[in-house]
Amino acid sequence: MRRQKVFVTSDGKATFVCPACARSRTVDAARNPTLSRAARVRVKCPCGHQYPVSLERRRYFRKAVDLRGTFVQTVDGRHVDGGPMVVLDLSRTGMRIRLNESRPVRIGDTLVVKFQLDDRQQSLIHKESIVRRIDGVDLGTEFTASNVIDASTRAIGFYLTG
């Protein structure tokens, strides 16, 4: 059985949804000793179904996506590399991308990314991000100072909540 991801909100709440009956239950993970430290738990629904859950304690929800785009790597404001990429997941503060091949990218490098959301408006996203994690050709990035007035930041926010 596939492990369900459940996000713990900033106020410590976790909502479990039974895959068998779709009944949901919100609990205070901060007050439950098992949930406050465990990353993986087994949940038993009142319908009798048991299912495995992975608790995610992220600041913002991450949405799994498959969006094609491009990146440009910059060092001291000058272009040093670039190419195609795929956005694998997206949040308000960052994303996980996959490059088409291994590149000389290091943690702390700046990438300027461009990709199009698959929303109704086909919003074009143009953001600067910093590489925070490298796993082969997969990179975890954090967007630089998000300006609420920025069209890309607003589009990502609407996309994640819609």
CNS distance restraints for C-alpha pairs under 8 A (distance, minus, plus):
assign (resid   1 and name CA) (resid  51 and name CA) 7.48 0.50 0.50
assign (resid   1 and name CA) (resid  52 and name CA) 7.61 0.50 0.50
assign (resid   2 and name CA) (resid  52 and name CA) 7.34 0.50 0.50
assign (resid   3 and name CA) (resid  51 and name CA) 7.34 0.50 0.50
assign (resid   3 and name CA) (resid  52 and name CA) 4.95 0.50 0.50
assign (resid   3 and name CA) (resid  53 and name CA) 5.22 0.50 0.50
assign (resid   3 and name CA) (resid  54 and name CA) 6.42 0.50 0.50
assign (resid   4 and name CA) (resid  51 and name CA) 7.82 0.50 0.50
assign (resid   4 and name CA) (resid  52 and name CA) 6.30 0.50 0.50
assign (resid   4 and name CA) (resid  53 and name CA) 4.67 0.50 0.50
assign (resid   4 and name CA) (resid  54 and name CA) 6.01 0.50 0.50
assign (resid   5 and name CA) (resid  53 and name CA) 5.79 0.50 0.50
assign (resid   5 and name CA) (resid  54 and name CA) 4.83 0.50 0.50
assign (resid   5 and name CA) (resid  55 and name CA) 6.03 0.50 0.50
assign (resid   5 and name CA) (resid  56 and name CA) 6.73 0.50 0.50
assign (resid   6 and name CA) (resid  14 and name CA) 6.53 0.50 0.50
assign (resid   6 and name CA) (resid  15 and name CA) 6.67 0.50 0.50
assign (resid   6 and name CA) (resid  16 and name CA) 6.61 0.50 0.50
assign (resid   6 and name CA) (resid  53 and name CA) 6.65 0.50 0.50
assign (resid   6 and name CA) (resid  54 and name CA) 6.07 0.50 0.50
assign (resid   6 and name CA) (resid  55 and name CA) 5.01 0.50 0.50
assign (resid   6 and name CA) (resid  56 and name CA) 5.97 0.50 0.50
assign (resid   7 and name CA) (resid  14 and name CA) 6.06 0.50 0.50
assign (resid   7 and name CA) (resid  15 and name CA) 7.51 0.50 0.50
assign (resid   7 and name CA) (resid  55 and name CA) 5.83 0.50 0.50
assign (resid   7 and name CA) (resid  56 and name CA) 4.67 0.50 0.50
assign (resid   7 and name CA) (resid  57 and name CA) 6.06 0.50 0.50
assign (resid   7 and name CA) (resid  58 and name CA) 7.08 0.50 0.50
assign (resid   7 and name CA) (resid  61 and name CA) 7.11 0.50 0.50
assign (resid   8 and name CA) (resid  12 and name CA) 5.65 0.50 0.50
assign (resid   8 and name CA) (resid  13 and name CA) 5.40 0.50 0.50
assign (resid   8 and name CA) (resid  14 and name CA) 4.71 0.50 0.50
assign (resid   8 and name CA) (resid  15 and name CA) 7.82 0.50 0.50
assign (resid   8 and name CA) (resid  29 and name CA) 7.24 0.50 0.50
assign (resid   8 and name CA) (resid  55 and name CA) 6.66 0.50 0.50
assign (resid   8 and name CA) (resid  56 and name CA) 5.99 0.50 0.50
assign (resid   8 and name CA) (resid  57 and name CA) 5.18 0.50 0.50
assign (resid   8 and name CA) (resid  58 and name CA) 7.20 0.50 0.50
assign (resid   9 and name CA) (resid  13 and name CA) 5.28 0.50 0.50
assign (resid   9 and name CA) (resid  14 and name CA) 6.55 0.50 0.50
assign (resid   9 and name CA) (resid  57 and name CA) 7.25 0.50 0.50
assign (resid   9 and name CA) (resid  58 and name CA) 7.71 0.50 0.50
assign (resid   9 and name CA) (resid  59 and name CA) 7.27 0.50 0.50
assign (resid   9 and name CA) (resid  60 and name CA) 7.98 0.50 0.50
assign (resid  10 and name CA) (resid  59 and name CA) 6.48 0.50 0.50
assign (resid  12 and name CA) (resid  28 and name CA) 5.77 0.50 0.50
assign (resid  12 and name CA) (resid  29 and name CA) 5.35 0.50 0.50
assign (resid  12 and name CA) (resid  30 and name CA) 5.22 0.50 0.50
assign (resid  13 and name CA) (resid  26 and name CA) 6.55 0.50 0.50
assign (resid  13 and name CA) (resid  27 and name CA) 5.65 0.50 0.50
assign (resid  13 and name CA) (resid  28 and name CA) 4.60 0.50 0.50
assign (resid  13 and name CA) (resid  29 and name CA) 5.51 0.50 0.50
assign (resid  13 and name CA) (resid  30 and name CA) 7.40 0.50 0.50
assign (resid  14 and name CA) (resid  26 and name CA) 5.49 0.50 0.50
assign (resid  14 and name CA) (resid  27 and name CA) 5.46 0.50 0.50
assign (resid  14 and name CA) (resid  28 and name CA) 6.43 0.50 0.50
assign (resid  14 and name CA) (resid  29 and name CA) 6.11 0.50 0.50
assign (resid  15 and name CA) (resid  24 and name CA) 6.61 0.50 0.50
assign (resid  15 and name CA) (resid  25 and name CA) 5.52 0.50 0.50
assign (resid  15 and name CA) (resid  26 and name CA) 4.11 0.50 0.50
assign (resid  15 and name CA) (resid  27 and name CA) 6.41 0.50 0.50
assign (resid  16 and name CA) (resid  24 and name CA) 5.46 0.50 0.50
assign (resid  16 and name CA) (resid  25 and name CA) 5.33 0.50 0.50
assign (resid  16 and name CA) (resid  26 and name CA) 6.27 0.50 0.50
assign (resid  17 and name CA) (resid  22 and name CA) 5.62 0.50 0.50
assign (resid  17 and name CA) (resid  23 and name CA) 5.64 0.50 0.50
assign (resid  17 and name CA) (resid  24 and name CA) 4.27 0.50 0.50
assign (resid  17 and name CA) (resid  25 and name CA) 6.62 0.50 0.50
assign (resid  18 and name CA) (resid  22 and name CA) 4.77 0.50 0.50
assign (resid  18 and name CA) (resid  23 and name CA) 5.42 0.50 0.50
assign (resid  18 and name CA) (resid  24 and name CA) 6.35 0.50 0.50
assign (resid  18 and name CA) (resid  45 and name CA) 6.44 0.50 0.50
assign (resid  18 and name CA) (resid  49 and name CA) 7.51 0.50 0.50
assign (resid  18 and name CA) (resid  51 and name CA) 7.54 0.50 0.50
assign (resid  19 and name CA) (resid  51 and name CA) 7.79 0.50 0.50
assign (resid  20 and name CA) (resid  49 and name CA) 6.66 0.50 0.50
assign (resid  21 and name CA) (resid  47 and name CA) 7.21 0.50 0.50
assign (resid  23 and name CA) (resid  45 and name CA) 7.90 0.50 0.50
assign (resid  28 and name CA) (resid  32 and name CA) 6.56 0.50 0.50
assign (resid  29 and name CA) (resid  33 and name CA) 7.67 0.50 0.50
assign (resid  29 and name CA) (resid  35 and name CA) 5.10 0.50 0.50
assign (resid  29 and name CA) (resid  36 and name CA) 5.44 0.50 0.50
assign (resid  30 and name CA) (resid  35 and name CA) 7.08 0.50 0.50
assign (resid  30 and name CA) (resid  36 and name CA) 5.18 0.50 0.50
assign (resid  31 and name CA) (resid  36 and name CA) 7.16 0.50 0.50
assign (resid  32 and name CA) (resid  36 and name CA) 6.01 0.50 0.50
assign (resid  33 and name CA) (resid  37 and name CA) 6.76 0.50 0.50
assign (resid  34 and name CA) (resid  38 and name CA) 5.84 0.50 0.50
assign (resid  35 and name CA) (resid  39 and name CA) 7.42 0.50 0.50
assign (resid  35 and name CA) (resid  41 and name CA) 7.62 0.50 0.50
assign (resid  38 and name CA) (resid  55 and name CA) 7.56 0.50 0.50
assign (resid  39 and name CA) (resid  54 and name CA) 5.66 0.50 0.50
assign (resid  39 and name CA) (resid  55 and name CA) 4.94 0.50 0.50
assign (resid  39 and name CA) (resid  56 and name CA) 7.12 0.50 0.50
assign (resid  40 and name CA) (resid  52 and name CA) 7.29 0.50 0.50
assign (resid  40 and name CA) (resid  53 and name CA) 5.68 0.50 0.50
assign (resid  40 and name CA) (resid  54 and name CA) 4.49 0.50 0.50
assign (resid  40 and name CA) (resid  55 and name CA) 6.06 0.50 0.50
assign (resid  41 and name CA) (resid  52 and name CA) 5.99 0.50 0.50
assign (resid  41 and name CA) (resid  53 and name CA) 5.31 0.50 0.50
assign (resid  41 and name CA) (resid  54 and name CA) 6.51 0.50 0.50
assign (resid  41 and name CA) (resid  55 and name CA) 7.74 0.50 0.50
assign (resid  42 and name CA) (resid  50 and name CA) 6.70 0.50 0.50
assign (resid  42 and name CA) (resid  51 and name CA) 5.66 0.50 0.50
assign (resid  42 and name CA) (resid  52 and name CA) 4.47 0.50 0.50
assign (resid  42 and name CA) (resid  53 and name CA) 5.93 0.50 0.50
assign (resid  43 and name CA) (resid  50 and name CA) 5.49 0.50 0.50
assign (resid  43 and name CA) (resid  51 and name CA) 5.44 0.50 0.50
assign (resid  43 and name CA) (resid  52 and name CA) 6.27 0.50 0.50
assign (resid  43 and name CA) (resid  53 and name CA) 6.93 0.50 0.50
assign (resid  44 and name CA) (resid  48 and name CA) 6.37 0.50 0.50
assign (resid  44 and name CA) (resid  49 and name CA) 5.85 0.50 0.50
assign (resid  44 and name CA) (resid  50 and name CA) 4.35 0.50 0.50
assign (resid  44 and name CA) (resid  51 and name CA) 6.69 0.50 0.50
assign (resid  45 and name CA) (resid  49 and name CA) 5.42 0.50 0.50
assign (resid  45 and name CA) (resid  50 and name CA) 6.24 0.50 0.50
assign (resid  60 and name CA) (resid  91 and name CA) 6.26 0.50 0.50
assign (resid  60 and name CA) (resid  92 and name CA) 6.50 0.50 0.50
assign (resid  60 and name CA) (resid  93 and name CA) 7.41 0.50 0.50
assign (resid  61 and name CA) (resid  91 and name CA) 5.90 0.50 0.50
assign (resid  61 and name CA) (resid  92 and name CA) 7.73 0.50 0.50
assign (resid  61 and name CA) (resid 160 and name CA) 7.94 0.50 0.50
assign (resid  62 and name CA) (resid  89 and name CA) 6.12 0.50 0.50
assign (resid  62 and name CA) (resid  90 and name CA) 5.31 0.50 0.50
assign (resid  62 and name CA) (resid  91 and name CA) 4.57 0.50 0.50
assign (resid  62 and name CA) (resid  92 and name CA) 7.96 0.50 0.50
assign (resid  62 and name CA) (resid  95 and name CA) 7.96 0.50 0.50
assign (resid  63 and name CA) (resid  89 and name CA) 5.30 0.50 0.50
assign (resid  63 and name CA) (resid  90 and name CA) 5.25 0.50 0.50
assign (resid  63 and name CA) (resid  91 and name CA) 6.40 0.50 0.50
assign (resid  63 and name CA) (resid 160 and name CA) 6.86 0.50 0.50
assign (resid  64 and name CA) (resid  88 and name CA) 5.90 0.50 0.50
assign (resid  64 and name CA) (resid  89 and name CA) 4.26 0.50 0.50
assign (resid  64 and name CA) (resid  90 and name CA) 6.60 0.50 0.50
assign (resid  65 and name CA) (resid  87 and name CA) 6.50 0.50 0.50
assign (resid  65 and name CA) (resid  88 and name CA) 5.10 0.50 0.50
assign (resid  65 and name CA) (resid  89 and name CA) 5.13 0.50 0.50
assign (resid  65 and name CA) (resid  90 and name CA) 7.00 0.50 0.50
assign (resid  66 and name CA) (resid  86 and name CA) 6.42 0.50 0.50
assign (resid  66 and name CA) (resid  87 and name CA) 5.74 0.50 0.50
assign (resid  66 and name CA) (resid  88 and name CA) 5.37 0.50 0.50
assign (resid  66 and name CA) (resid  89 and name CA) 7.53 0.50 0.50
assign (resid  67 and name CA) (resid  86 and name CA) 5.46 0.50 0.50
assign (resid  67 and name CA) (resid  87 and name CA) 5.04 0.50 0.50
assign (resid  67 and name CA) (resid  88 and name CA) 7.08 0.50 0.50
assign (resid  67 and name CA) (resid 115 and name CA) 6.82 0.50 0.50
assign (resid  67 and name CA) (resid 116 and name CA) 6.86 0.50 0.50
assign (resid  67 and name CA) (resid 117 and name CA) 6.81 0.50 0.50
assign (resid  67 and name CA) (resid 118 and name CA) 7.55 0.50 0.50
assign (resid  68 and name CA) (resid  84 and name CA) 7.48 0.50 0.50
assign (resid  68 and name CA) (resid  85 and name CA) 6.07 0.50 0.50
assign (resid  68 and name CA) (resid  86 and name CA) 4.58 0.50 0.50
assign (resid  68 and name CA) (resid  87 and name CA) 6.40 0.50 0.50
assign (resid  68 and name CA) (resid 115 and name CA) 6.10 0.50 0.50
assign (resid  68 and name CA) (resid 116 and name CA) 7.30 0.50 0.50
assign (resid  69 and name CA) (resid  84 and name CA) 5.86 0.50 0.50
assign (resid  69 and name CA) (resid  85 and name CA) 5.31 0.50 0.50
assign (resid  69 and name CA) (resid  86 and name CA) 5.95 0.50 0.50
assign (resid  69 and name CA) (resid  87 and name CA) 7.35 0.50 0.50
assign (resid  69 and name CA) (resid 113 and name CA) 7.24 0.50 0.50
assign (resid  69 and name CA) (resid 114 and name CA) 5.50 0.50 0.50
assign (resid  69 and name CA) (resid 115 and name CA) 4.16 0.50 0.50
assign (resid  69 and name CA) (resid 116 and name CA) 7.01 0.50 0.50
assign (resid  70 and name CA) (resid  82 and name CA) 7.27 0.50 0.50
assign (resid  70 and name CA) (resid  83 and name CA) 5.54 0.50 0.50
assign (resid  70 and name CA) (resid  84 and name CA) 4.35 0.50 0.50
assign (resid  70 and name CA) (resid  85 and name CA) 5.29 0.50 0.50
assign (resid  70 and name CA) (resid  86 and name CA) 7.89 0.50 0.50
assign (resid  70 and name CA) (resid 113 and name CA) 5.81 0.50 0.50
assign (resid  70 and name CA) (resid 114 and name CA) 5.38 0.50 0.50
assign (resid  70 and name CA) (resid 115 and name CA) 6.55 0.50 0.50
assign (resid  71 and name CA) (resid  82 and name CA) 5.28 0.50 0.50
assign (resid  71 and name CA) (resid  83 and name CA) 5.65 0.50 0.50
assign (resid  71 and name CA) (resid  84 and name CA) 6.38 0.50 0.50
assign (resid  71 and name CA) (resid  85 and name CA) 6.66 0.50 0.50
assign (resid  71 and name CA) (resid 111 and name CA) 6.18 0.50 0.50
assign (resid  71 and name CA) (resid 112 and name CA) 5.51 0.50 0.50
assign (resid  71 and name CA) (resid 113 and name CA) 4.36 0.50 0.50
assign (resid  71 and name CA) (resid 114 and name CA) 6.35 0.50 0.50
assign (resid  72 and name CA) (resid  79 and name CA) 6.63 0.50 0.50
assign (resid  72 and name CA) (resid  80 and name CA) 7.59 0.50 0.50
assign (resid  72 and name CA) (resid  81 and name CA) 5.87 0.50 0.50
assign (resid  72 and name CA) (resid  82 and name CA) 4.15 0.50 0.50
assign (resid  72 and name CA) (resid  83 and name CA) 6.77 0.50 0.50
assign (resid  72 and name CA) (resid 111 and name CA) 5.48 0.50 0.50
assign (resid  72 and name CA) (resid 112 and name CA) 5.11 0.50 0.50
assign (resid  72 and name CA) (resid 113 and name CA) 6.49 0.50 0.50
assign (resid  73 and name CA) (resid  79 and name CA) 5.96 0.50 0.50
assign (resid  73 and name CA) (resid  80 and name CA) 5.72 0.50 0.50
assign (resid  73 and name CA) (resid  81 and name CA) 5.03 0.50 0.50
assign (resid  73 and name CA) (resid  82 and name CA) 5.63 0.50 0.50
assign (resid  73 and name CA) (resid 105 and name CA) 8.00 0.50 0.50
assign (resid  73 and name CA) (resid 109 and name CA) 7.28 0.50 0.50
assign (resid  73 and name CA) (resid 110 and name CA) 5.90 0.50 0.50
assign (resid  73 and name CA) (resid 111 and name CA) 4.52 0.50 0.50
assign (resid  73 and name CA) (resid 112 and name CA) 6.46 0.50 0.50
assign (resid  74 and name CA) (resid  78 and name CA) 5.15 0.50 0.50
assign (resid  74 and name CA) (resid  79 and name CA) 4.57 0.50 0.50
assign (resid  74 and name CA) (resid  80 and name CA) 5.58 0.50 0.50
assign (resid  74 and name CA) (resid  81 and name CA) 7.21 0.50 0.50
assign (resid  74 and name CA) (resid 109 and name CA) 7.33 0.50 0.50
assign (resid  74 and name CA) (resid 110 and name CA) 5.63 0.50 0.50
assign (resid  74 and name CA) (resid 111 and name CA) 6.17 0.50 0.50
assign (resid  74 and name CA) (resid 112 and name CA) 7.55 0.50 0.50
assign (resid  75 and name CA) (resid  79 and name CA) 6.67 0.50 0.50
assign (resid  75 and name CA) (resid  80 and name CA) 6.69 0.50 0.50
assign (resid  75 and name CA) (resid 109 and name CA) 7.15 0.50 0.50
assign (resid  75 and name CA) (resid 110 and name CA) 6.92 0.50 0.50
assign (resid  83 and name CA) (resid  99 and name CA) 7.77 0.50 0.50
assign (resid  83 and name CA) (resid 100 and name CA) 7.86 0.50 0.50
assign (resid  84 and name CA) (resid  99 and name CA) 6.49 0.50 0.50
assign (resid  84 and name CA) (resid 100 and name CA) 6.35 0.50 0.50
assign (resid  85 and name CA) (resid  97 and name CA) 6.49 0.50 0.50
assign (resid  85 and name CA) (resid  98 and name CA) 5.54 0.50 0.50
assign (resid  85 and name CA) (resid  99 and name CA) 4.58 0.50 0.50
assign (resid  85 and name CA) (resid 100 and name CA) 6.09 0.50 0.50
assign (resid  86 and name CA) (resid  97 and name CA) 5.48 0.50 0.50
assign (resid  86 and name CA) (resid  98 and name CA) 5.18 0.50 0.50
assign (resid  86 and name CA) (resid  99 and name CA) 6.64 0.50 0.50
assign (resid  87 and name CA) (resid  95 and name CA) 6.96 0.50 0.50
assign (resid  87 and name CA) (resid  96 and name CA) 6.05 0.50 0.50
assign (resid  87 and name CA) (resid  97 and name CA) 4.40 0.50 0.50
assign (resid  87 and name CA) (resid  98 and name CA) 6.50 0.50 0.50
assign (resid  88 and name CA) (resid  95 and name CA) 7.38 0.50 0.50
assign (resid  88 and name CA) (resid  96 and name CA) 5.45 0.50 0.50
assign (resid  88 and name CA) (resid  97 and name CA) 5.36 0.50 0.50
assign (resid  88 and name CA) (resid  98 and name CA) 6.90 0.50 0.50
assign (resid  89 and name CA) (resid  95 and name CA) 5.47 0.50 0.50
assign (resid  89 and name CA) (resid  96 and name CA) 5.22 0.50 0.50
assign (resid  89 and name CA) (resid  97 and name CA) 7.21 0.50 0.50
assign (resid  90 and name CA) (resid  94 and name CA) 6.18 0.50 0.50
assign (resid  90 and name CA) (resid  95 and name CA) 4.37 0.50 0.50
assign (resid  90 and name CA) (resid  96 and name CA) 6.64 0.50 0.50
assign (resid  91 and name CA) (resid  95 and name CA) 5.94 0.50 0.50
assign (resid  91 and name CA) (resid 156 and name CA) 7.64 0.50 0.50
assign (resid  91 and name CA) (resid 160 and name CA) 7.21 0.50 0.50
assign (resid  92 and name CA) (resid 153 and name CA) 7.41 0.50 0.50
assign (resid  92 and name CA) (resid 156 and name CA) 6.50 0.50 0.50
assign (resid  92 and name CA) (resid 157 and name CA) 6.17 0.50 0.50
assign (resid  92 and name CA) (resid 160 and name CA) 7.78 0.50 0.50
assign (resid  93 and name CA) (resid 142 and name CA) 5.79 0.50 0.50
assign (resid  93 and name CA) (resid 143 and name CA) 5.47 0.50 0.50
assign (resid  93 and name CA) (resid 146 and name CA) 7.67 0.50 0.50
assign (resid  94 and name CA) (resid 129 and name CA) 7.42 0.50 0.50
assign (resid  94 and name CA) (resid 140 and name CA) 7.56 0.50 0.50
assign (resid  94 and name CA) (resid 141 and name CA) 5.40 0.50 0.50
assign (resid  94 and name CA) (resid 142 and name CA) 4.09 0.50 0.50
assign (resid  94 and name CA) (resid 143 and name CA) 4.99 0.50 0.50
assign (resid  95 and name CA) (resid 140 and name CA) 6.03 0.50 0.50
assign (resid  95 and name CA) (resid 141 and name CA) 5.42 0.50 0.50
assign (resid  95 and name CA) (resid 142 and name CA) 6.60 0.50 0.50
assign (resid  95 and name CA) (resid 143 and name CA) 7.91 0.50 0.50
assign (resid  96 and name CA) (resid 138 and name CA) 6.86 0.50 0.50
assign (resid  96 and name CA) (resid 139 and name CA) 5.59 0.50 0.50
assign (resid  96 and name CA) (resid 140 and name CA) 4.48 0.50 0.50
assign (resid  96 and name CA) (resid 141 and name CA) 6.13 0.50 0.50
assign (resid  97 and name CA) (resid 138 and name CA) 5.59 0.50 0.50
assign (resid  97 and name CA) (resid 139 and name CA) 5.30 0.50 0.50
assign (resid  97 and name CA) (resid 140 and name CA) 6.57 0.50 0.50
assign (resid  97 and name CA) (resid 141 and name CA) 7.77 0.50 0.50
assign (resid  98 and name CA) (resid 137 and name CA) 5.53 0.50 0.50
assign (resid  98 and name CA) (resid 138 and name CA) 4.34 0.50 0.50
assign (resid  98 and name CA) (resid 139 and name CA) 6.28 0.50 0.50
assign (resid  99 and name CA) (resid 103 and name CA) 7.87 0.50 0.50
assign (resid  99 and name CA) (resid 137 and name CA) 5.26 0.50 0.50
assign (resid  99 and name CA) (resid 138 and name CA) 6.42 0.50 0.50
assign (resid  99 and name CA) (resid 139 and name CA) 7.86 0.50 0.50
assign (resid 100 and name CA) (resid 137 and name CA) 7.17 0.50 0.50
assign (resid 101 and name CA) (resid 137 and name CA) 6.17 0.50 0.50
assign (resid 102 and name CA) (resid 136 and name CA) 6.81 0.50 0.50
assign (resid 102 and name CA) (resid 137 and name CA) 5.31 0.50 0.50
assign (resid 103 and name CA) (resid 137 and name CA) 7.58 0.50 0.50
assign (resid 105 and name CA) (resid 109 and name CA) 6.64 0.50 0.50
assign (resid 106 and name CA) (resid 131 and name CA) 7.05 0.50 0.50
assign (resid 106 and name CA) (resid 134 and name CA) 7.61 0.50 0.50
assign (resid 107 and name CA) (resid 130 and name CA) 7.69 0.50 0.50
assign (resid 107 and name CA) (resid 131 and name CA) 5.03 0.50 0.50
assign (resid 107 and name CA) (resid 132 and name CA) 5.34 0.50 0.50
assign (resid 107 and name CA) (resid 133 and name CA) 6.25 0.50 0.50
assign (resid 107 and name CA) (resid 134 and name CA) 7.04 0.50 0.50
assign (resid 108 and name CA) (resid 130 and name CA) 5.67 0.50 0.50
assign (resid 108 and name CA) (resid 131 and name CA) 5.17 0.50 0.50
assign (resid 108 and name CA) (resid 132 and name CA) 6.24 0.50 0.50
assign (resid 109 and name CA) (resid 130 and name CA) 5.67 0.50 0.50
assign (resid 109 and name CA) (resid 131 and name CA) 5.50 0.50 0.50
assign (resid 110 and name CA) (resid 128 and name CA) 6.96 0.50 0.50
assign (resid 110 and name CA) (resid 129 and name CA) 5.74 0.50 0.50
assign (resid 110 and name CA) (resid 130 and name CA) 4.64 0.50 0.50
assign (resid 110 and name CA) (resid 131 and name CA) 6.46 0.50 0.50
assign (resid 111 and name CA) (resid 128 and name CA) 5.78 0.50 0.50
assign (resid 111 and name CA) (resid 129 and name CA) 5.28 0.50 0.50
assign (resid 111 and name CA) (resid 130 and name CA) 6.15 0.50 0.50
assign (resid 111 and name CA) (resid 131 and name CA) 7.33 0.50 0.50
assign (resid 112 and name CA) (resid 126 and name CA) 7.17 0.50 0.50
assign (resid 112 and name CA) (resid 127 and name CA) 5.75 0.50 0.50
assign (resid 112 and name CA) (resid 128 and name CA) 4.37 0.50 0.50
assign (resid 112 and name CA) (resid 129 and name CA) 6.24 0.50 0.50
assign (resid 113 and name CA) (resid 125 and name CA) 7.69 0.50 0.50
assign (resid 113 and name CA) (resid 126 and name CA) 5.73 0.50 0.50
assign (resid 113 and name CA) (resid 127 and name CA) 5.45 0.50 0.50
assign (resid 113 and name CA) (resid 128 and name CA) 6.25 0.50 0.50
assign (resid 113 and name CA) (resid 129 and name CA) 7.45 0.50 0.50
assign (resid 114 and name CA) (resid 124 and name CA) 7.16 0.50 0.50
assign (resid 114 and name CA) (resid 125 and name CA) 5.47 0.50 0.50
assign (resid 114 and name CA) (resid 126 and name CA) 4.59 0.50 0.50
assign (resid 114 and name CA) (resid 127 and name CA) 6.71 0.50 0.50
assign (resid 115 and name CA) (resid 124 and name CA) 5.96 0.50 0.50
assign (resid 115 and name CA) (resid 125 and name CA) 5.33 0.50 0.50
assign (resid 115 and name CA) (resid 126 and name CA) 6.90 0.50 0.50
assign (resid 116 and name CA) (resid 122 and name CA) 5.98 0.50 0.50
assign (resid 116 and name CA) (resid 123 and name CA) 5.56 0.50 0.50
assign (resid 116 and name CA) (resid 124 and name CA) 4.47 0.50 0.50
assign (resid 116 and name CA) (resid 125 and name CA) 5.83 0.50 0.50
assign (resid 117 and name CA) (resid 122 and name CA) 5.37 0.50 0.50
assign (resid 117 and name CA) (resid 123 and name CA) 5.29 0.50 0.50
assign (resid 117 and name CA) (resid 124 and name CA) 6.49 0.50 0.50
assign (resid 117 and name CA) (resid 125 and name CA) 7.25 0.50 0.50
assign (resid 117 and name CA) (resid 159 and name CA) 7.85 0.50 0.50
assign (resid 118 and name CA) (resid 122 and name CA) 5.50 0.50 0.50
assign (resid 118 and name CA) (resid 123 and name CA) 7.52 0.50 0.50
assign (resid 119 and name CA) (resid 123 and name CA) 6.75 0.50 0.50
assign (resid 119 and name CA) (resid 159 and name CA) 6.75 0.50 0.50
assign (resid 123 and name CA) (resid 152 and name CA) 7.77 0.50 0.50
assign (resid 123 and name CA) (resid 155 and name CA) 6.60 0.50 0.50
assign (resid 124 and name CA) (resid 152 and name CA) 7.13 0.50 0.50
assign (resid 125 and name CA) (resid 152 and name CA) 4.93 0.50 0.50
assign (resid 125 and name CA) (resid 155 and name CA) 7.72 0.50 0.50
assign (resid 125 and name CA) (resid 156 and name CA) 7.95 0.50 0.50
assign (resid 126 and name CA) (resid 152 and name CA) 6.27 0.50 0.50
assign (resid 127 and name CA) (resid 143 and name CA) 6.89 0.50 0.50
assign (resid 127 and name CA) (resid 144 and name CA) 7.95 0.50 0.50
assign (resid 127 and name CA) (resid 152 and name CA) 7.02 0.50 0.50
assign (resid 128 and name CA) (resid 143 and name CA) 5.91 0.50 0.50
assign (resid 128 and name CA) (resid 144 and name CA) 5.88 0.50 0.50
assign (resid 129 and name CA) (resid 141 and name CA) 5.91 0.50 0.50
assign (resid 129 and name CA) (resid 142 and name CA) 5.25 0.50 0.50
assign (resid 129 and name CA) (resid 143 and name CA) 4.08 0.50 0.50
assign (resid 129 and name CA) (resid 144 and name CA) 5.21 0.50 0.50
assign (resid 130 and name CA) (resid 141 and name CA) 5.33 0.50 0.50
assign (resid 130 and name CA) (resid 142 and name CA) 5.27 0.50 0.50
assign (resid 130 and name CA) (resid 143 and name CA) 6.33 0.50 0.50
assign (resid 130 and name CA) (resid 144 and name CA) 6.70 0.50 0.50
assign (resid 131 and name CA) (resid 139 and name CA) 6.63 0.50 0.50
assign (resid 131 and name CA) (resid 140 and name CA) 6.01 0.50 0.50
assign (resid 131 and name CA) (resid 141 and name CA) 4.44 0.50 0.50
assign (resid 131 and name CA) (resid 142 and name CA) 6.58 0.50 0.50
assign (resid 132 and name CA) (resid 139 and name CA) 7.49 0.50 0.50
assign (resid 132 and name CA) (resid 140 and name CA) 5.51 0.50 0.50
assign (resid 132 and name CA) (resid 141 and name CA) 5.21 0.50 0.50
assign (resid 132 and name CA) (resid 142 and name CA) 6.62 0.50 0.50
assign (resid 133 and name CA) (resid 139 and name CA) 5.61 0.50 0.50
assign (resid 133 and name CA) (resid 140 and name CA) 4.67 0.50 0.50
assign (resid 133 and name CA) (resid 141 and name CA) 6.82 0.50 0.50
assign (resid 134 and name CA) (resid 138 and name CA) 6.05 0.50 0.50
assign (resid 134 and name CA) (resid 139 and name CA) 4.69 0.50 0.50
assign (resid 134 and name CA) (resid 140 and name CA) 6.38 0.50 0.50
assign (resid 135 and name CA) (resid 139 and name CA) 6.21 0.50 0.50
assign (resid 146 and name CA) (resid 150 and name CA) 7.48 0.50 0.50
assign (resid 146 and name CA) (resid 153 and name CA) 6.52 0.50 0.50
assign (resid 147 and name CA) (resid 153 and name CA) 6.85 0.50 0.50
assign (resid 148 and name CA) (resid 153 and name CA) 6.22 0.50 0.50
assign (resid 148 and name CA) (resid 154 and name CA) 6.42 0.50 0.50
assign (resid 149 and name CA) (resid 153 and name CA) 7.50 0.50 0.50
assign (resid 149 and name CA) (resid 154 and name CA) 7.09 0.50 0.50
assign (resid 150 and name CA) (resid 154 and name CA) 6.39 0.50 0.50
assign (resid 151 and name CA) (resid 155 and name CA) 6.04 0.50 0.50
assign (resid 152 and name CA) (resid 156 and name CA) 6.16 0.50 0.50
assign (resid 153 and name CA) (resid 157 and name CA) 6.25 0.50 0.50
assign (resid 154 and name CA) (resid 158 and name CA) 6.26 0.50 0.50
assign (resid 155 and name CA) (resid 159 and name CA) 5.99 0.50 0.50
assign (resid 156 and name CA) (resid 160 and name CA) 6.14 0.50 0.50
assign (resid 157 and name CA) (resid 161 and name CA) 6.38 0.50 0.50
assign (resid 158 and name CA) (resid 162 and name CA) 5.86 0.50 0.50
